[in-house]
Amino acid sequence: MAKYIRHGGAWVPAENFKPTKQRGPYIQSDIQDYRAVGAPGAPMIRSRSEHREMLKRHNLTEIGNERPKNFGNINKV
């Protein structure tokens, strides 16, 4: 009986399977420094934690990354 391996969304015969090279974990760098023009005094922000603190301190909301609440299931056709 032939053996198969699931790879890339398809079943591949085990004798034809060539594993890909091992890859390490993806480590994302911190954000680039920027000036927070929406906050009083336009402080310089140098990290994600400073960014979150500045948003909280000045009661600001970051937009563009959240899922709309009133759109329901946007995957429906």
PDB file of N, CA, C and O in Angstrom:
ATOM      1  N   MET A   1       0.852  -1.180   0.000  1.00  0.00           N
ATOM      2  CA  MET A   1       0.000   0.000   0.000  1.00  0.00           C
ATOM      3  C   MET A   1       0.894   1.238   0.000  1.00  0.00           C
ATOM      4  O   MET A   1       1.839   1.325   0.785  1.00  0.00           O
ATOM      5  N   ALA A   2       0.598   2.191  -0.876  1.00  0.00           N
ATOM      6  CA  ALA A   2       1.398   3.414  -0.991  1.00  0.00           C
ATOM      7  C   ALA A   2       1.145   4.329   0.198  1.00  0.00           C
ATOM      8  O   ALA A   2       0.042   4.373   0.742  1.00  0.00           O
ATOM      9  N   LYS A   3       2.176   5.055   0.588  1.00  0.00           N
ATOM     10  CA  LYS A   3       2.054   6.030   1.674  1.00  0.00           C
ATOM     11  C   LYS A   3       2.047   7.431   1.082  1.00  0.00           C
ATOM     12  O   LYS A   3       2.771   7.724   0.131  1.00  0.00           O
ATOM     13  N   TYR A   4       1.209   8.298   1.667  1.00  0.00           N
ATOM     14  CA  TYR A   4       1.090   9.681   1.212  1.00  0.00           C
ATOM     15  C   TYR A   4       1.304  10.627   2.383  1.00  0.00           C
ATOM     16  O   TYR A   4       1.042  10.289   3.537  1.00  0.00           O
ATOM     17  N   ILE A   5       1.782  11.809   2.057  1.00  0.00           N
ATOM     18  CA  ILE A   5       2.014  12.849   3.058  1.00  0.00           C
ATOM     19  C   ILE A   5       1.271  14.101   2.598  1.00  0.00           C
ATOM     20  O   ILE A   5       1.338  14.479   1.428  1.00  0.00           O
ATOM     21  N   ARG A   6       0.566  14.735   3.525  1.00  0.00           N
ATOM     22  CA  ARG A   6      -0.159  15.976   3.208  1.00  0.00           C
ATOM     23  C   ARG A   6       0.847  17.116   3.246  1.00  0.00           C
ATOM     24  O   ARG A   6       1.470  17.371   4.277  1.00  0.00           O
ATOM     25  N   HIS A   7       1.004  17.801   2.114  1.00  0.00           N
ATOM     26  CA  HIS A   7       1.975  18.891   2.034  1.00  0.00           C
ATOM     27  C   HIS A   7       1.455  19.964   1.082  1.00  0.00           C
ATOM     28  O   HIS A   7       1.122  19.675  -0.067  1.00  0.00           O
ATOM     29  N   GLY A   8       1.387  21.195   1.563  1.00  0.00           N
ATOM     30  CA  GLY A   8       0.944  22.307   0.726  1.00  0.00           C
ATOM     31  C   GLY A   8      -0.475  22.173   0.215  1.00  0.00           C
ATOM     32  O   GLY A   8      -0.790  22.649  -0.875  1.00  0.00           O
ATOM     33  N   GLY A   9      -1.331  21.534   0.986  1.00  0.00           N
ATOM     34  CA  GLY A   9      -2.729  21.384   0.596  1.00  0.00           C
ATOM     35  C   GLY A   9      -3.000  20.220  -0.340  1.00  0.00           C
ATOM     36  O   GLY A   9      -4.121  20.070  -0.827  1.00  0.00           O
ATOM     37  N   ALA A  10      -1.996  19.395  -0.601  1.00  0.00           N
ATOM     38  CA  ALA A  10      -2.183  18.257  -1.503  1.00  0.00           C
ATOM     39  C   ALA A  10      -1.544  17.009  -0.901  1.00  0.00           C
ATOM     40  O   ALA A  10      -0.632  17.098  -0.079  1.00  0.00           O
ATOM     41  N   TRP A  11      -2.035  15.849  -1.323  1.00  0.00           N
ATOM     42  CA  TRP A  11      -1.445  14.582  -0.901  1.00  0.00           C
ATOM     43  C   TRP A  11      -0.306  14.241  -1.862  1.00  0.00           C
ATOM     44  O   TRP A  11      -0.500  14.191  -3.076  1.00  0.00           O
ATOM     45  N   VAL A  12       0.874  14.009  -1.307  1.00  0.00           N
ATOM     46  CA  VAL A  12       2.071  13.724  -2.105  1.00  0.00           C
ATOM     47  C   VAL A  12       2.555  12.315  -1.755  1.00  0.00           C
ATOM     48  O   VAL A  12       2.629  11.968  -0.577  1.00  0.00           O
ATOM     49  N   PRO A  13       2.886  11.497  -2.761  1.00  0.00           N
ATOM     50  CA  PRO A  13       3.438  10.177  -2.447  1.00  0.00           C
ATOM     51  C   PRO A  13       4.691  10.323  -1.580  1.00  0.00           C
ATOM     52  O   PRO A  13       5.544  11.166  -1.855  1.00  0.00           O
ATOM     53  N   ALA A  14       4.797   9.516  -0.553  1.00  0.00           N
ATOM     54  CA  ALA A  14       5.903   9.637   0.408  1.00  0.00           C
ATOM     55  C   ALA A  14       7.262   9.526  -0.263  1.00  0.00           C
ATOM     56  O   ALA A  14       8.210  10.187   0.162  1.00  0.00           O
ATOM     57  N   GLU A  15       7.380   8.710  -1.298  1.00  0.00           N
ATOM     58  CA  GLU A  15       8.685   8.563  -1.958  1.00  0.00           C
ATOM     59  C   GLU A  15       9.070   9.810  -2.765  1.00  0.00           C
ATOM     60  O   GLU A  15      10.247  10.013  -3.065  1.00  0.00           O
ATOM     61  N   ASN A  16       8.079  10.648  -3.118  1.00  0.00           N
ATOM     62  CA  ASN A  16       8.347  11.893  -3.860  1.00  0.00           C
ATOM     63  C   ASN A  16       8.453  13.113  -2.945  1.00  0.00           C
ATOM     64  O   ASN A  16       8.791  14.204  -3.403  1.00  0.00           O
ATOM     65  N   PHE A  17       8.167  12.932  -1.657  1.00  0.00           N
ATOM     66  CA  PHE A  17       8.152  14.063  -0.732  1.00  0.00           C
ATOM     67  C   PHE A  17       9.560  14.502  -0.385  1.00  0.00           C
ATOM     68  O   PHE A  17      10.396  13.698   0.025  1.00  0.00           O
ATOM     69  N   LYS A  18       9.808  15.787  -0.556  1.00  0.00           N
ATOM     70  CA  LYS A  18      11.079  16.382  -0.156  1.00  0.00           C
ATOM     71  C   LYS A  18      10.767  17.487   0.844  1.00  0.00           C
ATOM     72  O   LYS A  18      10.231  18.528   0.463  1.00  0.00           O
ATOM     73  N   PRO A  19      11.094  17.278   2.117  1.00  0.00           N
ATOM     74  CA  PRO A  19      10.757  18.291   3.111  1.00  0.00           C
ATOM     75  C   PRO A  19      11.489  19.604   2.846  1.00  0.00           C
ATOM     76  O   PRO A  19      12.623  19.621   2.369  1.00  0.00           O
ATOM     77  N   THR A  20      10.819  20.679   3.163  1.00  0.00           N
ATOM     78  CA  THR A  20      11.438  21.999   3.014  1.00  0.00           C
ATOM     79  C   THR A  20      12.440  22.208   4.140  1.00  0.00           C
ATOM     80  O   THR A  20      12.400  21.520   5.160  1.00  0.00           O
ATOM     81  N   LYS A  21      13.333  23.159   3.943  1.00  0.00           N
ATOM     82  CA  LYS A  21      14.327  23.460   4.974  1.00  0.00           C
ATOM     83  C   LYS A  21      13.619  23.968   6.224  1.00  0.00           C
ATOM     84  O   LYS A  21      12.600  24.655   6.145  1.00  0.00           O
ATOM     85  N   GLN A  22      14.171  23.622   7.360  1.00  0.00           N
ATOM     86  CA  GLN A  22      13.618  24.099   8.621  1.00  0.00           C
ATOM     87  C   GLN A  22      13.782  25.610   8.700  1.00  0.00           C
ATOM     88  O   GLN A  22      14.836  26.149   8.362  1.00  0.00           O
ATOM     89  N   ARG A  23      12.774  26.259   9.130  1.00  0.00           N
ATOM     90  CA  ARG A  23      12.829  27.705   9.301  1.00  0.00           C
ATOM     91  C   ARG A  23      12.611  28.028  10.759  1.00  0.00           C
ATOM     92  O   ARG A  23      11.896  27.318  11.466  1.00  0.00           O
ATOM     93  N   GLY A  24      13.227  29.097  11.201  1.00  0.00           N
ATOM     94  CA  GLY A  24      13.065  29.530  12.582  1.00  0.00           C
ATOM     95  C   GLY A  24      11.813  30.368  12.757  1.00  0.00           C
ATOM     96  O   GLY A  24      11.120  30.658  11.782  1.00  0.00           O
ATOM     97  N   PRO A  25      11.519  30.754  13.970  1.00  0.00           N
ATOM     98  CA  PRO A  25      10.341  31.587  14.224  1.00  0.00           C
ATOM     99  C   PRO A  25      10.525  32.982  13.632  1.00  0.00           C
ATOM    100  O   PRO A  25      11.646  33.478  13.517  1.00  0.00           O
ATOM    101  N   TYR A  26       9.420  33.598  13.263  1.00  0.00           N
ATOM    102  CA  TYR A  26       9.448  34.961  12.739  1.00  0.00           C
ATOM    103  C   TYR A  26       9.455  35.920  13.915  1.00  0.00           C
ATOM    104  O   TYR A  26       8.556  35.890  14.756  1.00  0.00           O
ATOM    105  N   ILE A  27      10.451  36.754  13.969  1.00  0.00           N
ATOM    106  CA  ILE A  27      10.555  37.744  15.038  1.00  0.00           C
ATOM    107  C   ILE A  27      10.366  39.113  14.418  1.00  0.00           C
ATOM    108  O   ILE A  27      11.169  39.555  13.595  1.00  0.00           O
ATOM    109  N   GLN A  28       9.299  39.777  14.820  1.00  0.00           N
ATOM    110  CA  GLN A  28       8.971  41.075  14.248  1.00  0.00           C
ATOM    111  C   GLN A  28       9.682  42.172  15.023  1.00  0.00           C
ATOM    112  O   GLN A  28       9.687  42.175  16.254  1.00  0.00           O
ATOM    113  N   SER A  29      10.278  43.095  14.296  1.00  0.00           N
ATOM    114  CA  SER A  29      10.981  44.198  14.945  1.00  0.00           C
ATOM    115  C   SER A  29       9.976  45.171  15.548  1.00  0.00           C
ATOM    116  O   SER A  29       8.789  45.140  15.224  1.00  0.00           O
ATOM    117  N   ASP A  30      10.466  46.023  16.418  1.00  0.00           N
ATOM    118  CA  ASP A  30       9.626  47.027  17.034  1.00  0.00           C
ATOM    119  C   ASP A  30       9.279  48.096  16.003  1.00  0.00           C
ATOM    120  O   ASP A  30       9.858  48.123  14.916  1.00  0.00           O
ATOM    121  N   ILE A  31       8.351  48.965  16.333  1.00  0.00           N
ATOM    122  CA  ILE A  31       7.939  50.013  15.403  1.00  0.00           C
ATOM    123  C   ILE A  31       9.042  51.060  15.264  1.00  0.00           C
ATOM    124  O   ILE A  31       9.887  51.215  16.145  1.00  0.00           O
ATOM    125  N   GLN A  32       9.014  51.770  14.145  1.00  0.00           N
ATOM    126  CA  GLN A  32       9.944  52.873  13.921  1.00  0.00           C
ATOM    127  C   GLN A  32       9.528  54.051  14.803  1.00  0.00           C
ATOM    128  O   GLN A  32       8.348  54.223  15.111  1.00  0.00           O
ATOM    129  N   ASP A  33      10.502  54.850  15.201  1.00  0.00           N
ATOM    130  CA  ASP A  33      10.193  56.053  15.970  1.00  0.00           C
ATOM    131  C   ASP A  33       9.286  56.965  15.143  1.00  0.00           C
ATOM    132  O   ASP A  33       9.443  57.082  13.928  1.00  0.00           O
ATOM    133  N   TYR A  34       8.335  57.608  15.824  1.00  0.00           N
ATOM    134  CA  TYR A  34       7.476  58.568  15.138  1.00  0.00           C
ATOM    135  C   TYR A  34       6.995  59.620  16.121  1.00  0.00           C
ATOM    136  O   TYR A  34       7.016  59.410  17.334  1.00  0.00           O
ATOM    137  N   ARG A  35       6.562  60.751  15.589  1.00  0.00           N
ATOM    138  CA  ARG A  35       6.030  61.829  16.413  1.00  0.00           C
ATOM    139  C   ARG A  35       4.515  61.706  16.430  1.00  0.00           C
ATOM    140  O   ARG A  35       3.880  61.681  15.375  1.00  0.00           O
ATOM    141  N   ALA A  36       3.934  61.630  17.622  1.00  0.00           N
ATOM    142  CA  ALA A  36       2.488  61.457  17.785  1.00  0.00           C
ATOM    143  C   ALA A  36       1.808  62.814  17.646  1.00  0.00           C
ATOM    144  O   ALA A  36       1.580  63.507  18.638  1.00  0.00           O
ATOM    145  N   VAL A  37       1.487  63.187  16.421  1.00  0.00           N
ATOM    146  CA  VAL A  37       0.920  64.512  16.169  1.00  0.00           C
ATOM    147  C   VAL A  37      -0.489  64.659  16.723  1.00  0.00           C
ATOM    148  O   VAL A  37      -0.954  65.785  16.901  1.00  0.00           O
ATOM    149  N   GLY A  38      -1.183  63.561  17.002  1.00  0.00           N
ATOM    150  CA  GLY A  38      -2.539  63.640  17.548  1.00  0.00           C
ATOM    151  C   GLY A  38      -2.584  63.892  19.044  1.00  0.00           C
ATOM    152  O   GLY A  38      -3.653  64.148  19.598  1.00  0.00           O
ATOM    153  N   ALA A  39      -1.437  63.823  19.703  1.00  0.00           N
ATOM    154  CA  ALA A  39      -1.383  64.014  21.155  1.00  0.00           C
ATOM    155  C   ALA A  39      -0.843  65.404  21.473  1.00  0.00           C
ATOM    156  O   ALA A  39      -0.016  65.934  20.732  1.00  0.00           O
ATOM    157  N   PRO A  40      -1.305  65.995  22.570  1.00  0.00           N
ATOM    158  CA  PRO A  40      -0.791  67.306  22.962  1.00  0.00           C
ATOM    159  C   PRO A  40       0.728  67.272  23.151  1.00  0.00           C
ATOM    160  O   PRO A  40       1.261  66.377  23.807  1.00  0.00           O
ATOM    161  N   GLY A  41       1.410  68.250  22.574  1.00  0.00           N
ATOM    162  CA  GLY A  41       2.861  68.317  22.705  1.00  0.00           C
ATOM    163  C   GLY A  41       3.592  67.463  21.692  1.00  0.00           C
ATOM    164  O   GLY A  41       4.818  67.532  21.608  1.00  0.00           O
ATOM    165  N   ALA A  42       2.881  66.662  20.921  1.00  0.00           N
ATOM    166  CA  ALA A  42       3.438  65.777  19.888  1.00  0.00           C
ATOM    167  C   ALA A  42       4.689  65.044  20.376  1.00  0.00           C
ATOM    168  O   ALA A  42       5.785  65.281  19.868  1.00  0.00           O
ATOM    169  N   PRO A  43       4.526  64.150  21.364  1.00  0.00           N
ATOM    170  CA  PRO A  43       5.697  63.437  21.894  1.00  0.00           C
ATOM    171  C   PRO A  43       6.286  62.450  20.881  1.00  0.00           C
ATOM    172  O   PRO A  43       5.590  61.975  19.983  1.00  0.00           O
ATOM    173  N   MET A  44       7.563  62.155  21.038  1.00  0.00           N
ATOM    174  CA  MET A  44       8.232  61.172  20.195  1.00  0.00           C
ATOM    175  C   MET A  44       7.950  59.793  20.782  1.00  0.00           C
ATOM    176  O   MET A  44       8.191  59.568  21.968  1.00  0.00           O
ATOM    177  N   ILE A  45       7.445  58.870  19.970  1.00  0.00           N
ATOM    178  CA  ILE A  45       7.110  57.514  20.398  1.00  0.00           C
ATOM    179  C   ILE A  45       8.178  56.583  19.849  1.00  0.00           C
ATOM    180  O   ILE A  45       8.467  56.591  18.652  1.00  0.00           O
ATOM    181  N   ARG A  46       8.767  55.772  20.740  1.00  0.00           N
ATOM    182  CA  ARG A  46       9.890  54.928  20.348  1.00  0.00           C
ATOM    183  C   ARG A  46       9.631  53.426  20.481  1.00  0.00           C
ATOM    184  O   ARG A  46      10.500  52.627  20.132  1.00  0.00           O
ATOM    185  N   SER A  47       8.457  53.025  20.976  1.00  0.00           N
ATOM    186  CA  SER A  47       8.176  51.597  21.135  1.00  0.00           C
ATOM    187  C   SER A  47       6.667  51.360  21.128  1.00  0.00           C
ATOM    188  O   SER A  47       5.878  52.298  21.247  1.00  0.00           O
ATOM    189  N   ARG A  48       6.282  50.095  20.986  1.00  0.00           N
ATOM    190  CA  ARG A  48       4.861  49.751  21.016  1.00  0.00           C
ATOM    191  C   ARG A  48       4.247  50.067  22.381  1.00  0.00           C
ATOM    192  O   ARG A  48       3.104  50.515  22.463  1.00  0.00           O
ATOM    193  N   SER A  49       5.003  49.833  23.438  1.00  0.00           N
ATOM    194  CA  SER A  49       4.462  50.121  24.775  1.00  0.00           C
ATOM    195  C   SER A  49       4.237  51.620  24.956  1.00  0.00           C
ATOM    196  O   SER A  49       3.235  52.021  25.548  1.00  0.00           O
ATOM    197  N   GLU A  50       5.151  52.458  24.458  1.00  0.00           N
ATOM    198  CA  GLU A  50       4.947  53.909  24.518  1.00  0.00           C
ATOM    199  C   GLU A  50       3.730  54.300  23.683  1.00  0.00           C
ATOM    200  O   GLU A  50       2.964  55.183  24.068  1.00  0.00           O
ATOM    201  N   HIS A  51       3.557  53.644  22.550  1.00  0.00           N
ATOM    202  CA  HIS A  51       2.405  53.914  21.682  1.00  0.00           C
ATOM    203  C   HIS A  51       1.098  53.621  22.426  1.00  0.00           C
ATOM    204  O   HIS A  51       0.186  54.448  22.430  1.00  0.00           O
ATOM    205  N   ARG A  52       1.009  52.436  23.058  1.00  0.00           N
ATOM    206  CA  ARG A  52      -0.205  52.079  23.811  1.00  0.00           C
ATOM    207  C   ARG A  52      -0.440  53.026  24.972  1.00  0.00           C
ATOM    208  O   ARG A  52      -1.576  53.433  25.216  1.00  0.00           O
ATOM    209  N   GLU A  53       0.624  53.387  25.698  1.00  0.00           N
ATOM    210  CA  GLU A  53       0.484  54.312  26.827  1.00  0.00           C
ATOM    211  C   GLU A  53      -0.004  55.681  26.361  1.00  0.00           C
ATOM    212  O   GLU A  53      -0.862  56.286  27.005  1.00  0.00           O
ATOM    213  N   MET A  54       0.538  56.173  25.247  1.00  0.00           N
ATOM    214  CA  MET A  54       0.131  57.473  24.724  1.00  0.00           C
ATOM    215  C   MET A  54      -1.335  57.450  24.316  1.00  0.00           C
ATOM    216  O   MET A  54      -2.060  58.405  24.595  1.00  0.00           O
ATOM    217  N   LEU A  55      -1.794  56.375  23.656  1.00  0.00           N
ATOM    218  CA  LEU A  55      -3.199  56.272  23.271  1.00  0.00           C
ATOM    219  C   LEU A  55      -4.101  56.299  24.500  1.00  0.00           C
ATOM    220  O   LEU A  55      -5.114  56.999  24.521  1.00  0.00           O
ATOM    221  N   LYS A  56      -3.729  55.539  25.514  1.00  0.00           N
ATOM    222  CA  LYS A  56      -4.532  55.470  26.732  1.00  0.00           C
ATOM    223  C   LYS A  56      -4.535  56.804  27.477  1.00  0.00           C
ATOM    224  O   LYS A  56      -5.583  57.265  27.931  1.00  0.00           O
ATOM    225  N   ARG A  57      -3.370  57.415  27.600  1.00  0.00           N
ATOM    226  CA  ARG A  57      -3.216  58.665  28.359  1.00  0.00           C
ATOM    227  C   ARG A  57      -4.036  59.804  27.750  1.00  0.00           C
ATOM    228  O   ARG A  57      -4.584  60.633  28.476  1.00  0.00           O
ATOM    229  N   HIS A  58      -4.122  59.844  26.415  1.00  0.00           N
ATOM    230  CA  HIS A  58      -4.818  60.942  25.744  1.00  0.00           C
ATOM    231  C   HIS A  58      -6.189  60.531  25.217  1.00  0.00           C
ATOM    232  O   HIS A  58      -6.797  61.254  24.428  1.00  0.00           O
ATOM    233  N   ASN A  59      -6.679  59.360  25.655  1.00  0.00           N
ATOM    234  CA  ASN A  59      -8.002  58.869  25.283  1.00  0.00           C
ATOM    235  C   ASN A  59      -8.180  58.841  23.755  1.00  0.00           C
ATOM    236  O   ASN A  59      -9.206  59.275  23.231  1.00  0.00           O
ATOM    237  N   LEU A  60      -7.164  58.324  23.057  1.00  0.00           N
ATOM    238  CA  LEU A  60      -7.196  58.203  21.603  1.00  0.00           C
ATOM    239  C   LEU A  60      -7.480  56.756  21.223  1.00  0.00           C
ATOM    240  O   LEU A  60      -7.210  55.839  21.998  1.00  0.00           O
ATOM    241  N   THR A  61      -8.021  56.557  20.035  1.00  0.00           N
ATOM    242  CA  THR A  61      -8.306  55.223  19.533  1.00  0.00           C
ATOM    243  C   THR A  61      -7.589  55.032  18.217  1.00  0.00           C
ATOM    244  O   THR A  61      -7.724  55.854  17.311  1.00  0.00           O
ATOM    245  N   GLU A  62      -6.828  53.955  18.099  1.00  0.00           N
ATOM    246  CA  GLU A  62      -6.170  53.614  16.847  1.00  0.00           C
ATOM    247  C   GLU A  62      -7.199  52.973  15.938  1.00  0.00           C
ATOM    248  O   GLU A  62      -7.914  52.062  16.357  1.00  0.00           O
ATOM    249  N   ILE A  63      -7.285  53.433  14.706  1.00  0.00           N
ATOM    250  CA  ILE A  63      -8.269  52.872  13.780  1.00  0.00           C
ATOM    251  C   ILE A  63      -7.550  52.175  12.630  1.00  0.00           C
ATOM    252  O   ILE A  63      -6.408  52.493  12.300  1.00  0.00           O
ATOM    253  N   GLY A  64      -8.245  51.224  12.037  1.00  0.00           N
ATOM    254  CA  GLY A  64      -7.709  50.541  10.881  1.00  0.00           C
ATOM    255  C   GLY A  64      -7.343  49.095  11.143  1.00  0.00           C
ATOM    256  O   GLY A  64      -7.192  48.334  10.188  1.00  0.00           O
ATOM    257  N   ASN A  65      -7.194  48.679  12.384  1.00  0.00           N
ATOM    258  CA  ASN A  65      -6.823  47.312  12.687  1.00  0.00           C
ATOM    259  C   ASN A  65      -7.967  46.505  13.291  1.00  0.00           C
ATOM    260  O   ASN A  65      -7.872  45.282  13.399  1.00  0.00           O
ATOM    261  N   GLU A  66      -9.027  47.165  13.677  1.00  0.00           N
ATOM    262  CA  GLU A  66     -10.123  46.461  14.333  1.00  0.00           C
ATOM    263  C   GLU A  66     -11.164  46.024  13.313  1.00  0.00           C
ATOM    264  O   GLU A  66     -11.268  46.595  12.227  1.00  0.00           O
ATOM    265  N   ARG A  67     -11.919  45.022  13.671  1.00  0.00           N
ATOM    266  CA  ARG A  67     -12.992  44.539  12.808  1.00  0.00           C
ATOM    267  C   ARG A  67     -14.239  45.382  13.073  1.00  0.00           C
ATOM    268  O   ARG A  67     -14.592  45.611  14.230  1.00  0.00           O
ATOM    269  N   PRO A  68     -14.909  45.846  12.023  1.00  0.00           N
ATOM    270  CA  PRO A  68     -16.120  46.649  12.217  1.00  0.00           C
ATOM    271  C   PRO A  68     -17.176  45.858  12.982  1.00  0.00           C
ATOM    272  O   PRO A  68     -17.420  44.691  12.676  1.00  0.00           O
ATOM    273  N   LYS A  69     -17.800  46.484  13.971  1.00  0.00           N
ATOM    274  CA  LYS A  69     -18.778  45.795  14.821  1.00  0.00           C
ATOM    275  C   LYS A  69     -20.145  45.692  14.147  1.00  0.00           C
ATOM    276  O   LYS A  69     -20.877  44.737  14.409  1.00  0.00           O
ATOM    277  N   ASN A  70     -20.510  46.640  13.291  1.00  0.00           N
ATOM    278  CA  ASN A  70     -21.855  46.677  12.735  1.00  0.00           C
ATOM    279  C   ASN A  70     -21.951  46.100  11.324  1.00  0.00           C
ATOM    280  O   ASN A  70     -22.967  46.286  10.655  1.00  0.00           O
ATOM    281  N   PHE A  71     -20.903  45.399  10.858  1.00  0.00           N
ATOM    282  CA  PHE A  71     -20.925  44.838   9.519  1.00  0.00           C
ATOM    283  C   PHE A  71     -21.353  43.379   9.501  1.00  0.00           C
ATOM    284  O   PHE A  71     -21.546  42.812   8.425  1.00  0.00           O
ATOM    285  N   GLY A  72     -21.506  42.760  10.661  1.00  0.00           N
ATOM    286  CA  GLY A  72     -21.900  41.357  10.704  1.00  0.00           C
ATOM    287  C   GLY A  72     -20.772  40.490  10.179  1.00  0.00           C
ATOM    288  O   GLY A  72     -19.598  40.805  10.371  1.00  0.00           O
ATOM    289  N   ASN A  73     -21.125  39.404   9.518  1.00  0.00           N
ATOM    290  CA  ASN A  73     -20.117  38.521   8.940  1.00  0.00           C
ATOM    291  C   ASN A  73     -19.778  39.024   7.541  1.00  0.00           C
ATOM    292  O   ASN A  73     -20.560  38.835   6.609  1.00  0.00           O
ATOM    293  N   ILE A  74     -18.613  39.665   7.385  1.00  0.00           N
ATOM    294  CA  ILE A  74     -18.244  40.257   6.106  1.00  0.00           C
ATOM    295  C   ILE A  74     -17.830  39.207   5.082  1.00  0.00           C
ATOM    296  O   ILE A  74     -17.628  39.532   3.912  1.00  0.00           O
ATOM    297  N   ASN A  75     -17.702  37.938   5.513  1.00  0.00           N
ATOM    298  CA  ASN A  75     -17.332  36.868   4.592  1.00  0.00           C
ATOM    299  C   ASN A  75     -18.532  36.320   3.822  1.00  0.00           C
ATOM    300  O   ASN A  75     -18.355  35.582   2.852  1.00  0.00           O
ATOM    301  N   LYS A  76     -19.738  36.667   4.234  1.00  0.00           N
ATOM    302  CA  LYS A  76     -20.942  36.194   3.539  1.00  0.00           C
ATOM    303  C   LYS A  76     -21.072  36.900   2.202  1.00  0.00           C
ATOM    304  O   LYS A  76     -20.701  38.064   2.056  1.00  0.00           O
ATOM    305  N   VAL A  77     -21.604  36.178   1.232  1.00  0.00           N
ATOM    306  CA  VAL A  77     -21.788  36.757  -0.113  1.00  0.00           C
ATOM    307  C   VAL A  77     -23.225  37.152  -0.289  1.00  0.00           C
ATOM    308  O   VAL A  77     -23.601  37.659  -1.346  1.00  0.00           O
TER     309      VAL A  77
END
